[in-house]
Amino acid sequence: VTATDVDDGLYGHVKYSFKKIPEKASQIFQLDADTGTISLLRILDYEEEDSYELEVQAYDGGGHFDTTNVV
């Protein structure tokens, strides 16, 4: 995921976190707090689960944030 902020300094630096993630998904997906890159911790198995929904939050140093759903 990607978010941008036009502010300078700390107020313009965007970080990422999972706001809402099911327990099972937290054992499969990893989110890089600096880049917003979501990666797998293990191979997906369609027979185990056919989809996942993750809620990702982007926030800046000024306390502003936005969220998105990743399916």
N, C-alpha and C positions, 0 to 999 in steps of 0.2 A: 504494500500500500504506500501511497505517497501523499504528503500534505506539504504545503508551503506557507510561509509567513514572511511578509515583506519588512517586518521590523528589524532593527539592527541589534546586534549583541545577543544577550541572554533571551530577550523577548522574542527574537526571531528564530531561535534554535528549537526545532520540533523534535519531540521524543514520541515513542509509540509504546502502547501496552495493550494487552488483552483486557477489555473491560468485563466481558462475559464470555466464558468458555466452558463447555461441558467437561466434567471430570475425565471422561474417556478421551476427548479431544486434546486435553492438556498433556496427555501422555504420548501424543502423536505429533502435534504441531509446536513449533518454537518460533517466537517473534523476536527479531533483532530490534532492540529499543532505539538504536541510533538510525538505522536505515529503513525500517518498516518491512524488511524482508521476512516472509514467512517460509519456513523450511520444515521438512519432515524429520522426525526423530526415528521413524521406522517406516517400513513399506505399508501402504494402504491395502486393505483387504475388503473388496466390495461385498463379500459374503458376510463379513463382520458388521459393516455399516455402509449404507449406500450414499450417504452425504453427511456433511458436518456444517454447522453454522457457527462462525466465530464473530464476536463483536470486538472491533479494534478501535482504540481511542488514540487520537493524535493530540498532543498538548504542547504549549509553549511555556516559556519561563514567566510569562505574565498571567498565567492562570486561565488562559483561553483554551478551549478544546472543542473537538468535533469527533463524532463517531461514525463508523460505517460497518455494515455487515459483509462478511466474506463467506460465501457458500461454496 
